[in-house]
Amino acid sequence: MRDKLGVDVATFAADHGLSETTVYKEINEGRLAAAKVGRRTVIFWEAGEAWRRSLPPYTAKNFAA
């Protein structure tokens, strides 16, 4: 829903298949920008997009038997 400026941590976590703990860890490690709005922690759309772009690509490991 892009009519909002961003989403709260619970929504961001659910949308990305992550736990809220993982999202807060990303915020605390400085990899995901967030802002406090009252008592809520908000992740703005641009910050979420920048975080996704910064993720390393998945490289499958060769498990030859």
N, CA, C and O of each residue as an XYZ file, in Angstrom:
260
protein
N       0.847     -1.171      0.000
C       0.000      0.000      0.000
C       0.894      1.235      0.000
O       1.419      1.611      1.047
N       1.069      1.854     -1.123
C       1.984      2.973     -1.282
C       1.371      4.328     -0.942
O       2.009      5.356     -1.166
N       0.151      4.356     -0.407
C      -0.404      5.651     -0.029
C       0.145      6.111      1.319
O      -0.124      7.237      1.739
N       0.908      5.264      2.000
C       1.584      5.616      3.243
C       3.042      5.923      2.928
O       3.550      5.557      1.868
N       3.712      6.601      3.863
C       5.127      6.901      3.680
C       6.021      5.688      3.901
O       7.133      5.623      3.378
N       5.532      4.735      4.676
C       6.306      3.545      4.976
C       5.469      2.584      5.787
O       4.246      2.704      5.848
N       6.137      1.628      6.410
C       5.436      0.602      7.186
C       6.121      0.416      8.533
O       7.279      0.791      8.721
N       5.375     -0.175      9.469
C       5.969     -0.476     10.769
C       6.778     -1.770     10.667
O       6.741     -2.464      9.651
N       7.499     -2.072     11.725
C       8.390     -3.225     11.728
C       7.623     -4.526     11.512
O       8.071     -5.391     10.758
N       6.487     -4.670     12.160
C       5.709     -5.913     12.023
C       5.292     -6.139     10.576
O       5.387     -7.260     10.075
N       4.839     -5.109      9.908
C       4.417     -5.230      8.511
C       5.606     -5.523      7.609
O       5.524     -6.383      6.732
N       6.717     -4.810      7.819
C       7.922     -5.038      7.015
C       8.393     -6.477      7.179
O       8.741     -7.141      6.202
N       8.402     -6.954      8.422
C       8.836     -8.332      8.679
C       7.930     -9.328      7.969
O       8.416    -10.248      7.312
N       6.634     -9.155      8.094
C       5.686    -10.073      7.461
C       5.811    -10.040      5.942
O       5.783    -11.087      5.294
N       5.947     -8.854      5.377
C       6.057     -8.711      3.921
C       7.324     -9.363      3.363
O       7.350     -9.771      2.202
N       8.369     -9.462      4.183
C       9.647     -9.993      3.716
C       9.949    -11.391      4.253
O      11.036    -11.920      4.020
N       9.005    -11.988      4.963
C       9.207    -13.325      5.492
C      10.265    -13.388      6.574
O      10.958    -14.396      6.716
N      10.392    -12.313      7.336
C      11.392    -12.226      8.389
C      10.711    -12.120      9.741
O       9.521    -11.816      9.826
N      11.470    -12.372     10.795
C      10.945    -12.125     12.137
C      11.168    -10.655     12.473
O      12.035    -10.002     11.892
N      10.386    -10.144     13.408
C      10.588     -8.768     13.860
C      11.970     -8.619     14.485
O      12.600     -7.568     14.361
N      12.441     -9.663     15.152
C      13.772     -9.629     15.756
C      14.841     -9.416     14.697
O      15.775     -8.641     14.905
N      14.713    -10.095     13.566
C      15.675     -9.932     12.474
C      15.630     -8.514     11.921
O      16.675     -7.933     11.627
N      14.442     -7.956     11.776
C      14.316     -6.584     11.270
C      14.975     -5.613     12.239
O      15.725     -4.734     11.813
N      14.710     -5.754     13.537
C      15.348     -4.874     14.520
C      16.863     -5.052     14.519
O      17.596     -4.085     14.723
N      17.341     -6.278     14.290
C      18.787     -6.506     14.214
C      19.371     -5.754     13.017
O      20.426     -5.131     13.134
N      18.697     -5.808     11.876
C      19.162     -5.083     10.693
C      19.199     -3.568     10.959
O      20.116     -2.874     10.520
N      18.194     -3.076     11.678
C      18.159     -1.654     12.031
C      19.320     -1.323     12.964
O      20.052     -0.361     12.730
N      19.489     -2.122     14.025
C      20.535     -1.853     15.016
C      21.937     -1.990     14.448
O      22.863     -1.334     14.926
N      22.110     -2.834     13.434
C      23.417     -3.006     12.788
C      23.678     -1.915     11.750
O      24.765     -1.851     11.177
N      22.687     -1.060     11.509
C      22.861      0.047     10.572
C      22.639     -0.326      9.122
O      22.952      0.461      8.229
N      22.107     -1.505      8.871
C      21.890     -1.934      7.483
C      20.519     -1.530      6.948
O      20.309     -1.491      5.735
N      19.590     -1.231      7.849
C      18.238     -0.852      7.461
C      17.878      0.424      8.206
O      17.857      0.446      9.437
N      17.598      1.479      7.464
C      17.268      2.765      8.083
C      15.814      2.766      8.535
O      14.930      2.254      7.848
N      15.592      3.347      9.694
C      14.244      3.452     10.249
C      14.149      4.748     11.043
O      15.163      5.372     11.355
N      12.936      5.141     11.363
C      12.704      6.356     12.138
C      11.661      6.073     13.205
O      10.774      5.241     13.015
N      11.770      6.762     14.315
C      10.762      6.670     15.354
C       9.711      7.738     15.079
O      10.034      8.910     14.884
N       8.469      7.323     15.068
C       7.334      8.237     14.921
C       6.442      7.946     16.122
O       5.677      6.983     16.131
N       6.559      8.794     17.123
C       5.899      8.485     18.382
C       6.546      7.253     18.976
O       7.764      7.208     19.148
N       5.747      6.261     19.287
C       6.265      5.013     19.844
C       6.554      3.976     18.769
O       7.099      2.913     19.067
N       6.199      4.267     17.536
C       6.364      3.292     16.452
C       7.695      3.470     15.739
O       8.215      4.579     15.617
N       8.224      2.367     15.278
C       9.407      2.386     14.426
C       8.911      2.193     13.001
O       8.234      1.211     12.695
N       9.255      3.139     12.132
C       8.758      3.138     10.757
C       9.919      2.968      9.791
O      10.972      3.588      9.940
N       9.706      2.123      8.811
C      10.676      1.928      7.735
C      10.063      2.552      6.487
O       9.038      2.086      5.987
N      10.693      3.600      5.992
C      10.184      4.290      4.819
C      10.472      3.455      3.573
O      11.421      2.671      3.543
N       9.641      3.635      2.549
C       9.759      2.826      1.322
C      11.176      2.859      0.758
O      11.727      1.821      0.393
N      11.764      4.051      0.687
C      13.098      4.185      0.100
C      14.131      3.392      0.893
O      15.041      2.799      0.312
N      13.992      3.380      2.226
C      14.940      2.645      3.072
C      14.806      1.141      2.837
O      15.808      0.428      2.780
N      13.583      0.666      2.703
C      13.380     -0.752      2.429
C      13.949     -1.161      1.086
O      14.545     -2.230      0.954
N      13.764     -0.304      0.084
C      14.299     -0.595     -1.248
C      15.819     -0.587     -1.236
O      16.445     -1.438     -1.869
N      16.423      0.359     -0.527
C      17.888      0.420     -0.438
C      18.429     -0.819      0.280
O      19.461     -1.364     -0.111
N      17.737     -1.258      1.322
C      18.149     -2.457      2.060
C      18.111     -3.681      1.146
O      19.049     -4.478      1.132
N      17.029     -3.828      0.383
C      16.919     -4.971     -0.533
C      18.027     -4.958     -1.579
O      18.589     -6.006     -1.895
N      18.348     -3.784     -2.119
C      19.419     -3.681     -3.117
C      20.783     -4.021     -2.523
O      21.674     -4.469     -3.245
N      20.958     -3.814     -1.219
C      22.259     -4.045     -0.587
C      22.495     -5.505     -0.225
O      23.614     -5.879      0.125
N      21.462     -6.331     -0.303
C      21.619     -7.734      0.064
C      22.531     -8.450     -0.930
O      22.442     -8.220     -2.136
N      23.407     -9.319     -0.422
C      24.288    -10.050     -1.338
C      23.479    -11.075     -2.133
O      22.490    -11.613     -1.637
N      23.899    -11.338     -3.353
C      23.181    -12.346     -4.146
C      23.396    -13.736     -3.557
O      24.427    -14.015     -2.946
N      22.428    -14.580     -3.750
C      22.533    -15.967     -3.300
C      23.402    -16.735     -4.268
O      23.208    -16.670     -5.482
N      24.356    -17.458     -3.729
C      25.177    -18.329     -4.568
C      25.035    -19.752     -4.028
O      25.395    -20.044     -2.887
N      24.512    -20.608     -4.863
C      24.299    -21.998     -4.462
C      25.637    -22.700     -4.296
O      26.565    -22.503     -5.081
N      25.714    -23.511     -3.270
C      26.931    -24.286     -3.046
C      26.817    -25.607     -3.800
O      25.734    -26.183     -3.898
N      27.912    -26.069     -4.315
C      27.936    -27.317     -5.056
C      28.114    -28.462     -4.074
O      29.168    -28.601     -3.454
N      27.083    -29.277     -3.936
C      27.118    -30.406     -3.012
C      27.270    -31.711     -3.799
O      26.418    -32.596     -3.718
N      28.344    -31.819     -4.546
C      28.572    -33.035     -5.326
C      28.888    -34.182     -4.373
O      29.700    -34.054     -3.457
N      28.232    -35.287     -4.613
C      28.414    -36.454     -3.729
C      29.521    -37.342     -4.218
O      29.811    -38.366     -3.599
